[in-house]
Amino acid sequence: MASAVSADEREQAGSGAWRSGPRTTVRRKAERGRYDRATIEAILDEAFICHLGFCTDGGPVVVPTAYARVGEVLYLHGAPANQALRTVGEGAPVTLAVTLVDGLVLARAGFHHSINYRSVVVYGHAHEVDDEAEKRRALDAVVEHIVPGRTADARGATDSELRATRVVRVTVDEVSAKVRSGGPVDDPEDVEAGGIWAGHIPLSVTAGPPVPDEEDRQALPVPEYASHYRRPGRP
């Protein structure tokens, strides 16, 4: 079982290390743990759906939601009646989990099949954003995070739309990443026996051709960020 991140590891990461602690220290397959800022931010910036976990009087709750990262803060948004955001918006402790699936790992034995992935787990506290300017910036950040370049074209929120939106800021207390890559790890006797194909199948999210809105009567050209859409970090 791995201990908390050592002082040597923190020194190696230098000022680029995010805060980690007992809850975010990777123990199972500890060698897959990543604590450097570059890895964590790259995963958070490529994904755009997280799973938000929190506790209620009725028990634990986990819900998927879109998000955006601005520095060391994560923003979530939804309707004012959104139960999850309403519940956590008063300083509640929360967990956010993000996972990117990069491939399927096919070993010679079913026991050793796996998935190549990159994941981030965040522990933090959530607070509702009341400042109007920050809410506008947060909503723009969510749009820009999902479709980089879109905020230059799309109309920003009106005052009434702003009032009809709840924005929650999650400050990060602890965070770490976990990464698996490469091929299968089989038992030597299965490799020696042969006769079974093994390897891995890479997977990636790719965008199809943009489909114009049926209400577009101007036949506007498709913007490049739509015709050449891709996630950050992807070719």
Secondary structure, DSSP 4 states (H G I P E B T S, - for coil): ---SPPHHHHHHHGGGBPP--TTT---TTGGGEE-BHHHHHHHHHH--EEEEEEEETTEEEEEEEE-EEETTEEEEEE-TT-HHHHHHTEEEEEEEEEEEEEEEEE-SSGGG-EEEEEEEEEEEEEEE---HHHHHHHHHHHHHHHSTTGGGTSPPPPHHHHHT-EEEEEEEEEEEEEEE-SS----HHHHHH--S--EEEE-----------TT--S-PPPPHHHHT---TT--
